[in-house]
Each structure stands twice: as structure tokens, then as C-alpha cells.
Amino acid sequence: MNNKVLRIGTRESQLAVWQANTVKGLLAENGYDAELVYIKSEGDIDLQTPLYEIGVQGIFTRSLDIALLNNRIDIAVHSMKDVPTQLPKGIVQCAVLQRASFKDLFVYKGDPSFLNDNNSEGLIATSSIRRKAQWLNRFPNHKIENLRGNVNTRLRKVDESEWNGAIFAAAGLERISLRPETSIELDWMLPAPAQGAIVVVCRNEDIFSYEACQNFNHGQTALCTKVEKDFLRILMGGCSTPISALAEVKDEKLVFKGNIFTVDGSKRVDIEKSVAVTDAATLGEILALEILANGGQEIADSIHHER
């Protein structure tokens, strides 16, 4: 073991602690000792306001970033989809873990057969503007209600509510063994950029922490999530913009799918492309510009105008 004990910053939720402990285990496998430091985030404190109304990027990462810059911790562990497209000055990405499931799940109550009828009526819960837009595009007669809190809290709220169900990230429930049997993978729903991936960040000048985490950086996941985040960044999307992206490596090619919706789900523009992995580094930026030129700009402008 190295003499230095790396301080891992984490939120206090069960999922966040699981993620931090996973990183702690990977560090241990490579000869580094570490301990967890618990930090509250604004996203955990305000559980009432919908995320898209809060309207700021990094609501779940900012408190950890501040602790990092103030040298209270050495590294921070985040769900990568929560991380802003541009890291704060002085902070760098030092590892992306191999991606788990990128899919969204529908956790239902009662009989889920109403999902077979796109003209059905339903009451669905989610705080994600992306999930809301895609759901309303498919089920225009459904109503969406806000659902906030950690995964445990959200599952409890579903049980206590009159909702037909709620939408969750598969990875979040599966990592802590909370996926209910009453759940369906939404194969038609495109995920948030970097959904299912975990990222580790450190201070720019902290070579020790950077090199420690590089030992378990998963290059393929890092490339795919970079392309997805670049797509999001060029479209200037955050929690308040319904933008989705998925990049996958298949047979030495990077296959990309992306879209942008109006908030009410009534309009959408999609894009899909496959390129050689060796040519994929700037694909997210290229396809974001392409989708803007083919109708995406009109949707983006309408969303910004509504604000």
C-alpha cells in the first residue's frame, strides 16, 4: 500500500456510497488506501423543486467539487450523467468506470398492459425533463408528476401514490439490488448522455490521485461518454433540455443515436450515425451541429424562449 490515504468524496445516498465504495475497492486492488468523506449536495437537500425548474447544471456535483477545490477531499465520485459538460476550472476527469446498463426502467403498479396502447391514459412520475418529453411523445394522453429524492425514497413514493408507475435508471436500481420485479426496460427510450457510467475527478495538479485512478479507467466507456457529452454540450443542454444520446462500440465502429424534443414531447429531431472508432473523437460535436441544422435549432430556441 502507498502511505497516502486518498479521501473519496461522496454524497450520502445508498447509491452514491455504493459508487464510492466501488472506487475504493478498485483503488485497493491497485495498492492504494482510501477512506470515504460524506458531503451533502443541494440536490439532496431540496427534494421538492423539479430538477428542470432548478435549472442549474451540476446540482448533484457542485458541493463535492467545492470540497475538492478546498482540499477537503482528494477525489470525487459522480454518476456521470449528473456532471456538467464542462468541469469547473481546476478539476479534471481521472477515470471513467466500465458502464453498467444505460437503460431506463418503468416501475409499475397494477396491470402494465396500458403501455400497449399509445392512446391510453395514465399518471406517470419522473423529475427528468428528458424522460417526460419522450414519454409524452409516445403517450400523449398521459399526465406527468414530479418525483424527487434518492432511489429508495422514490420507490417508496411510488408505493404510496396513485401513480401508474415511475421511471428510473436501470443502473441505479440494479447496483444496489433494488430493481423490483414489477419493472420493464424501456427499450424505446434513449438515455441521458453518460447514463449508467461513473466518473472520478480530482484536482488538476494532483498527479498522485490522477495516476491512481487511471489504473481502472475504461477506455471504451470514456470514449462513448465523451461523444455523448460533447453532443449535449454543443446543444447547450442541461437538466432543463430534453436531449438524449447513446454511443456504443460494435465491431470496431462507434454507433451513435441522439435526439432533442420539445418539453411537451410534441416535436422531435433524431440523428443516427456509425463511424470507425478511430474517427469517433469529435463525432458528438459534428452530429450536434448536424441535428441543429436539421430542425434541432428550432426546438432548442423554443425551449429557451419558454424560459
C-alpha positions as CSV (number, residue, x, y, z in Angstrom):
1,M,0.0,0.0,0.0
2,N,1.0,3.6,-0.6
3,N,1.4,5.7,2.5
4,K,-1.1,8.3,1.4
5,V,-4.8,7.7,2.2
6,L,-6.9,9.0,-0.6
7,R,-10.0,10.9,0.6
8,I,-13.0,10.0,-1.6
9,G,-15.8,12.5,-1.6
10,T,-19.4,11.1,-1.9
11,R,-23.0,12.0,-1.4
12,E,-24.8,10.2,1.4
13,S,-27.4,8.3,-0.6
14,Q,-27.1,4.5,-0.7
15,L,-26.3,4.6,-4.4
16,A,-23.7,7.3,-4.1
17,V,-22.0,5.4,-1.3
18,W,-22.1,2.2,-3.4
19,Q,-20.3,4.0,-6.2
20,A,-17.7,5.5,-3.8
21,N,-17.1,2.1,-2.2
22,T,-16.7,0.6,-5.7
23,V,-13.9,3.1,-6.5
24,K,-12.4,2.5,-3.0
25,G,-12.2,-1.2,-3.9
26,L,-10.6,-0.6,-7.3
27,L,-8.0,1.7,-5.6
28,A,-7.3,-1.1,-3.1
29,E,-6.8,-3.6,-6.0
30,N,-4.1,-1.3,-7.3
31,G,-2.4,-0.8,-4.0
32,Y,-3.9,2.5,-2.8
33,D,-5.6,3.0,0.6
34,A,-8.7,5.2,0.7
35,E,-11.5,6.5,3.0
36,L,-14.9,8.0,2.3
37,V,-15.8,11.6,3.2
38,Y,-19.5,12.4,3.1
39,I,-20.7,15.6,1.6
40,K,-24.3,16.9,1.3
41,S,-25.4,18.2,-2.1
42,E,-28.0,20.8,-3.0
43,G,-29.8,18.2,-5.0
44,D,-30.3,16.1,-1.8
45,I,-31.4,19.0,0.3
46,D,-34.1,20.4,-2.0
47,L,-36.4,17.5,-2.8
48,Q,-39.5,19.4,-3.8
49,T,-38.5,21.6,-6.8
50,P,-38.4,19.7,-10.1
51,L,-34.8,19.5,-11.4
52,Y,-35.8,21.2,-14.6
53,E,-37.1,24.2,-12.6
54,I,-34.0,24.4,-10.5
55,G,-32.3,24.9,-13.9
56,V,-28.7,24.6,-13.0
57,Q,-26.2,22.0,-14.1
58,G,-24.2,20.2,-11.5
59,I,-26.7,20.4,-8.7
60,F,-25.6,16.9,-7.5
61,T,-21.9,17.6,-8.1
62,R,-21.2,21.2,-7.1
63,S,-20.8,20.5,-3.3
64,L,-18.3,17.8,-4.0
65,D,-16.4,20.0,-6.5
66,I,-16.2,22.7,-3.9
67,A,-14.9,20.2,-1.3
68,L,-12.4,19.0,-3.8
69,L,-11.1,22.5,-4.7
70,N,-10.9,23.4,-1.0
71,N,-8.7,20.3,-0.4
72,R,-11.3,18.6,1.9
73,I,-11.2,15.5,-0.4
74,D,-8.8,14.2,-3.0
75,I,-11.2,12.7,-5.5
76,A,-15.0,12.9,-6.1
77,V,-17.2,10.1,-7.5
78,H,-20.2,11.1,-9.6
79,S,-22.9,9.5,-11.6
80,M,-21.5,10.8,-14.9
81,K,-24.9,11.9,-16.3
82,D,-25.1,14.4,-13.4
83,V,-21.8,16.0,-14.3
84,P,-21.9,19.3,-16.3
85,T,-20.5,19.1,-19.8
86,Q,-17.6,21.4,-18.7
87,L,-15.8,20.6,-15.4
88,P,-15.0,23.5,-13.1
89,K,-11.7,25.2,-13.5
90,G,-9.0,23.2,-11.6
91,I,-10.8,19.9,-11.8
92,V,-10.0,17.1,-14.3
93,Q,-11.5,13.7,-15.1
94,C,-9.2,10.9,-13.9
95,A,-11.3,7.8,-14.6
96,V,-14.5,6.5,-16.1
97,L,-15.6,3.1,-14.9
98,Q,-16.9,0.5,-17.2
99,R,-20.5,1.3,-18.0
100,A,-23.4,-0.6,-16.5
101,S,-26.9,-0.6,-18.1
102,F,-27.7,2.7,-19.9
103,K,-31.4,1.9,-20.0
104,D,-34.4,3.5,-18.3
105,L,-36.9,1.3,-16.4
106,F,-40.6,1.8,-15.8
107,V,-41.6,0.6,-12.3
108,Y,-45.3,0.0,-12.5
109,K,-48.2,-0.6,-10.1
110,G,-51.1,-2.9,-11.0
111,D,-51.5,-4.0,-14.6
112,P,-48.9,-2.6,-17.0
113,S,-50.9,-3.6,-20.1
114,F,-52.0,0.1,-20.6
115,L,-48.5,0.6,-22.1
116,N,-49.6,-1.4,-25.1
117,D,-52.0,1.3,-26.1
118,N,-50.4,4.6,-27.0
119,N,-53.8,6.3,-26.6
120,S,-54.2,5.1,-23.1
121,E,-54.5,7.4,-20.1
122,G,-52.0,7.3,-17.2
123,L,-50.4,9.1,-14.4
124,I,-46.6,8.8,-14.5
125,A,-43.9,10.1,-12.2
126,T,-40.4,11.5,-13.1
127,S,-38.4,14.6,-12.4
128,S,-36.5,14.2,-15.7
129,I,-37.5,16.6,-18.5
130,R,-35.9,14.1,-21.0
131,R,-38.0,11.2,-19.7
132,K,-41.1,13.4,-19.6
133,A,-40.7,14.5,-23.2
134,Q,-40.0,11.0,-24.6
135,W,-42.9,9.6,-22.6
136,L,-45.4,12.2,-23.7
137,N,-44.3,11.7,-27.3
138,R,-45.3,8.1,-27.1
139,F,-48.2,8.5,-24.7
140,P,-49.7,12.0,-25.4
141,N,-52.7,11.4,-23.1
142,H,-50.7,10.7,-20.0
143,K,-50.0,13.1,-17.2
144,I,-46.6,13.5,-15.6
145,E,-46.0,14.3,-11.9
146,N,-42.7,15.3,-10.3
147,L,-40.8,12.7,-8.4
148,R,-37.6,13.7,-6.4
149,G,-35.4,12.0,-3.8
150,N,-32.9,9.2,-3.8
151,V,-33.9,5.9,-5.4
152,N,-35.1,4.4,-2.0
153,T,-37.3,7.5,-1.4
154,R,-38.7,7.4,-5.0
155,L,-39.5,3.7,-4.8
156,R,-41.4,4.4,-1.5
157,K,-43.3,7.3,-3.0
158,V,-44.4,5.1,-5.9
159,D,-45.8,2.5,-3.4
160,E,-47.6,5.3,-1.5
161,S,-49.0,7.1,-4.5
162,E,-51.9,6.7,-7.0
163,W,-49.5,6.8,-9.9
164,N,-49.4,4.1,-12.5
165,G,-45.7,4.0,-12.1
166,A,-42.4,5.9,-12.3
167,I,-39.3,6.0,-14.5
168,F,-35.9,5.1,-13.1
169,A,-32.4,4.5,-14.4
170,A,-31.8,0.8,-14.5
171,A,-28.2,1.1,-13.3
172,G,-29.1,2.9,-10.2
173,L,-31.6,0.3,-9.0
174,E,-29.6,-2.7,-10.1
175,R,-26.3,-1.5,-8.5
176,I,-27.9,-1.6,-5.0
177,S,-30.2,-4.6,-5.7
178,L,-33.4,-2.6,-5.6
179,R,-34.9,-3.3,-9.0
180,P,-38.4,-4.5,-8.4
181,E,-39.9,-7.5,-10.3
182,T,-42.6,-5.0,-11.4
183,S,-40.3,-3.2,-13.8
184,I,-39.9,-3.1,-17.5
185,E,-36.9,-1.9,-19.6
186,L,-37.9,0.9,-21.9
187,D,-36.1,-0.2,-25.0
188,W,-37.6,2.7,-27.0
189,M,-36.4,5.4,-24.6
190,L,-33.0,6.9,-25.4
191,P,-30.9,7.6,-22.3
192,A,-29.4,10.7,-20.9
193,P,-25.8,11.3,-22.1
194,A,-23.4,9.1,-20.0
195,Q,-26.3,7.3,-18.2
196,G,-25.0,4.2,-16.4
197,A,-21.4,5.5,-16.2
198,I,-19.5,6.5,-13.1
199,V,-16.7,9.2,-13.3
200,V,-14.0,10.0,-10.9
201,V,-12.5,13.5,-10.8
202,C,-9.5,15.1,-9.0
203,R,-7.7,18.4,-8.8
204,N,-5.8,19.4,-11.9
205,E,-2.4,19.5,-10.1
206,D,-2.9,16.2,-8.1
207,I,-0.8,13.8,-10.2
208,F,-0.9,11.2,-7.4
209,S,-4.7,10.9,-7.4
210,Y,-4.9,11.1,-11.2
211,E,-2.4,8.3,-11.7
212,A,-4.0,6.1,-9.0
213,C,-7.4,6.3,-10.8
214,Q,-6.0,5.9,-14.3
215,N,-5.4,2.2,-13.4
216,F,-9.1,1.5,-13.7
217,N,-10.1,3.9,-16.4
218,H,-12.2,2.1,-19.0
219,G,-11.2,3.5,-22.4
220,Q,-14.2,2.4,-24.4
221,T,-16.7,3.8,-21.9
222,A,-14.6,7.0,-21.7
223,L,-14.8,7.4,-25.4
224,C,-18.5,6.7,-25.7
225,T,-19.4,9.1,-22.8
226,K,-17.2,11.8,-24.2
227,V,-19.0,11.6,-27.6
228,E,-22.4,11.8,-25.8
229,K,-21.4,14.7,-23.5
230,D,-19.9,16.6,-26.5
231,F,-23.3,16.2,-28.2
232,L,-25.0,17.6,-25.1
233,R,-22.5,20.5,-24.7
234,I,-22.9,21.8,-28.3
235,L,-26.7,21.6,-27.9
236,M,-26.3,23.6,-24.7
237,G,-28.4,21.1,-22.8
238,G,-28.8,20.6,-19.1
239,C,-31.4,19.3,-16.8
240,S,-34.0,21.6,-18.4
241,T,-33.5,20.4,-22.0
242,P,-34.8,17.1,-23.3
243,I,-31.7,15.8,-25.0
244,S,-30.7,12.2,-25.3
245,A,-27.6,10.4,-26.6
246,L,-26.2,6.9,-26.8
247,A,-22.8,5.8,-28.2
248,E,-21.9,2.2,-28.4
249,V,-18.8,0.4,-29.8
250,K,-19.8,-2.5,-32.1
251,D,-17.4,-4.4,-34.3
252,E,-14.7,-1.6,-34.3
253,K,-17.4,1.0,-35.1
254,L,-18.9,3.6,-32.8
255,V,-22.7,3.7,-33.3
256,F,-24.4,6.9,-32.2
257,K,-28.0,7.8,-31.7
258,G,-29.2,11.1,-30.4
259,N,-32.3,13.3,-30.3
260,I,-33.9,16.5,-29.0
261,F,-37.5,17.0,-28.1
262,T,-39.8,19.9,-27.2
263,V,-40.7,19.8,-23.5
264,D,-44.2,18.6,-24.2
265,G,-42.9,15.8,-26.5
266,S,-44.9,17.0,-29.5
267,K,-41.8,17.6,-31.7
268,R,-38.6,15.7,-32.0
269,V,-35.5,15.5,-34.2
270,D,-33.4,12.4,-34.3
271,I,-29.9,11.6,-35.6
272,E,-28.0,8.3,-36.1
273,K,-24.6,7.6,-37.5
274,S,-21.9,4.9,-37.4
275,V,-18.1,5.6,-37.8
276,A,-14.9,3.8,-37.2
277,V,-13.8,4.0,-33.6
278,T,-10.6,5.7,-34.8
279,D,-12.6,8.6,-36.3
280,A,-15.0,9.0,-33.4
281,A,-13.3,11.5,-31.1
282,T,-15.2,14.6,-32.5
283,L,-18.4,12.8,-33.6
284,G,-20.5,14.2,-30.8
285,E,-19.7,17.8,-31.8
286,I,-20.2,17.0,-35.5
287,L,-23.6,15.4,-35.0
288,A,-24.8,18.1,-32.6
289,L,-24.2,20.7,-35.3
290,E,-25.9,18.4,-37.9
291,I,-29.0,18.0,-35.7
292,L,-29.2,21.7,-35.1
293,A,-29.1,22.4,-38.9
294,N,-31.9,19.8,-39.5
295,G,-34.6,21.2,-37.2
296,G,-32.9,20.9,-33.8
297,Q,-32.2,24.6,-33.6
298,E,-35.9,25.5,-33.8
299,I,-36.6,23.2,-30.9
300,A,-33.7,24.5,-28.8
301,D,-34.8,28.1,-29.5
302,S,-38.4,27.3,-28.5
303,I,-37.2,25.8,-25.2
304,H,-35.0,28.8,-24.4
305,H,-37.8,31.1,-25.3
306,E,-40.2,29.4,-22.9
307,R,-37.8,30.0,-20.1
